[in-house]
């Protein structure tokens, strides 16, 4: 069973992280020999070009997570183009690699908006959603909660599950060994989104309803 672990790397707006979490997460993935997919916010890349470069040099797949992390349907046509392109340039400058064709709309908003979809296509991008969400942005979520829900969600979905995680919550870092152990016990194969390109990744999960916040 194939599983794609994906991490949104962005500026957090909730008190569930601590300095150094992203660095430790990368070290853990490296120690376990895991290649994941990271969706990088442009402004975050500009503030942490060293870390963005480390993600790329470690062999992880790279995607674009917009520049400003705005709800994309609220942007004008020119705002959409500028947000996508500005993030693309920041990611290329820091990592030396292209994030195309992988894009994740903040909060999933715009994944089915014809205007947003067309703006992404014009820049040679395709939106990547998710099948399993751990809600790791919520302060009350423990590592045990994340392990339980991620593994249960993967079992329920089956082959090709795309898991949404974030690079900055301390709970995600604490849960990752248990998630990886569970996947190993289930004889799962960890892949990147590129390995699942044959499926409609934009159809993975509906965008969140009001009050949900998977983009942060």
C-alpha positions in Angstrom: 0.0 0.0 0.0 1.4 3.4 -1.1 1.3 6.4 1.2 2.4 9.9 0.5 3.3 12.0 3.6 3.0 15.7 2.7 4.1 18.6 4.9 3.0 22.2 4.5 6.0 24.5 5.4 4.7 27.9 6.2 4.5 30.7 8.9 2.4 29.3 11.8 -0.2 31.4 13.4 -1.0 29.2 16.4 1.1 28.4 19.5 1.7 24.7 18.7 5.3 24.9 17.5 8.7 25.8 18.9 12.0 26.8 17.4 13.8 24.1 15.6 10.9 21.8 14.9 11.4 21.8 11.1 15.1 21.0 11.4 14.4 18.1 13.8 11.7 16.8 11.5 14.0 16.8 8.5 16.7 15.0 10.6 14.2 12.4 11.6 13.0 11.8 8.0 16.6 11.5 6.9 17.5 9.0 9.7 14.5 6.9 8.7 15.3 7.1 5.0 11.9 8.7 4.1 11.3 10.9 1.1 8.2 13.1 1.6 6.6 16.0 -0.2 6.9 19.6 1.1 4.7 22.4 0.0 6.6 25.6 0.6 5.1 29.0 1.2 7.0 31.7 -0.6 7.3 34.1 2.3 8.4 31.3 4.5 11.1 30.3 2.0 12.4 33.9 1.9 12.7 33.9 5.7 14.3 30.4 5.8 16.2 29.9 2.6 18.7 27.6 4.3 15.9 25.3 5.5 14.2 25.3 2.1 17.5 24.4 0.5 18.0 21.6 3.0 14.6 20.1 2.2 15.5 20.0 -1.5 19.0 18.7 -1.0 17.6 15.8 1.1 15.7 14.6 -1.9 12.2 15.5 -0.8 9.6 16.5 -3.5 8.9 20.2 -3.6 5.6 21.9 -4.2 4.3 25.5 -4.2 2.1 26.6 -1.3 1.5 30.1 -2.6 3.4 33.2 -1.5 1.1 34.9 1.0 -1.1 32.0 2.1 -4.2 33.9 1.2 -7.6 32.4 0.3 -7.0 32.3 -3.4 -10.6 32.8 -4.7 -10.6 36.2 -3.0 -7.6 37.4 -5.1 -8.0 39.2 -8.4 -6.8 37.6 -11.6 -3.5 39.5 -11.4 -3.3 38.8 -7.7 -3.5 35.1 -8.4 -0.8 35.2 -11.1 1.5 37.3 -8.9 1.0 35.0 -5.8 1.8 31.9 -7.7 4.7 33.3 -9.6 6.3 35.1 -6.6 6.3 31.9 -4.6 7.7 30.0 -7.6 10.6 32.4 -7.9 11.4 32.3 -4.2 11.4 28.5 -4.1 13.6 28.3 -7.2 16.0 30.9 -5.9 16.4 29.1 -2.5 16.4 25.5 -3.6 17.6 25.5 -7.2 14.7 23.2 -8.2 11.3 23.9 -9.8 8.2 23.2 -7.7 6.1 22.5 -10.8 3.7 21.0 -11.3 2.7 20.6 -7.6 0.6 23.3 -5.9 -1.4 23.2 -2.7 -4.0 25.9 -2.3 -4.0 27.3 1.3 -6.9 25.7 3.2 -7.8 23.9 0.0 -9.8 27.0 -1.0 -9.8 27.4 -4.8 -9.2 23.7 -5.5 -12.5 23.6 -7.4 -12.8 27.3 -8.3 -12.6 27.5 -12.1 -10.8 30.8 -12.0 -8.1 29.5 -9.6 -7.8 26.2 -11.5 -7.2 28.1 -14.7 -4.6 30.4 -13.1 -2.7 27.4 -11.9 -2.9 25.8 -15.3 -1.5 28.9 -17.0 1.5 28.6 -14.7 1.7 24.8 -15.4 0.6 23.8 -11.9 -2.0 21.3 -10.6 -3.5 21.4 -7.1 -2.8 18.6 -4.7 -5.3 17.9 -2.0 -5.3 15.3 0.7 -7.1 12.2 1.8 -6.1 12.0 5.4 -5.9 15.1 7.7 -4.5 15.0 11.2 -5.6 18.5 12.4 -2.1 19.0 13.7 -2.5 22.7 13.7 -4.9 22.5 16.7 -3.1 23.2 20.1 -5.0 20.5 21.9 -4.0 17.7 19.6 -1.5 15.3 21.1 1.1 13.0 19.4 -1.1 10.0 20.3 -4.1 11.7 18.6 -2.2 12.3 15.4 -0.8 8.7 15.3 -4.2 7.2 15.8 -6.0 9.4 13.3 -3.4 9.2 10.6 -3.0 5.5 10.7 -6.8 5.0 10.9 -7.3 7.4 8.0 -4.8 5.6 5.8 -6.3 2.2 6.5 -9.8 3.6 5.6 -8.6 5.1 2.4 -6.3 2.4 1.1 -3.6 2.5 -1.6 -2.4 6.0 -2.7 -3.5 7.9 0.4 -2.1 11.5 0.6 -1.6 12.6 4.2 -1.7 16.3 5.2 0.7 17.3 7.9 2.5 20.5 8.8 6.2 21.1 9.3 6.0 23.3 12.4 3.8 21.8 15.1 5.7 20.1 17.9 3.0 17.4 18.1 3.7 16.4 14.5 7.4 15.9 15.2 6.5 13.9 18.3 4.0 11.8 16.4 6.1 11.1 13.3 8.1 8.1 14.7 4.9 6.4 15.7 3.3 7.1 12.3 6.4 5.7 10.5 6.4 2.6 12.8 2.8 2.0 12.1 3.3 2.2 8.4 6.3 -0.1 8.5 4.3 -2.7 10.4 1.6 -2.4 7.8 4.2 -3.0 5.0 3.3 0.4 3.5 5.5 2.0 0.8 6.2 5.7 1.4 6.1 7.7 -1.9 6.0 11.3 -3.0 3.1 12.9 -4.9 5.0 12.4 -8.1 4.6 8.7 -7.7 0.8 9.2 -7.5 0.6 11.4 -10.6 -1.7 9.0 -12.4 -4.6 9.7 -10.0 -6.6 12.9 -9.8 -4.8 14.5 -6.8 -7.0 17.6 -6.9 -9.9 15.4 -6.0 -8.3 14.3 -2.7 -10.6 15.5 0.0 -13.1 18.4 -0.1 -11.9 21.8 0.9 -12.6 22.5 4.6 -15.8 24.0 5.9 -16.0 27.2 7.9 -14.0 26.9 11.1 -11.6 24.3 9.8 -8.1 25.3 9.2 -5.8 22.7 7.4 -3.6 25.4 5.8 -2.2 26.5 9.2 
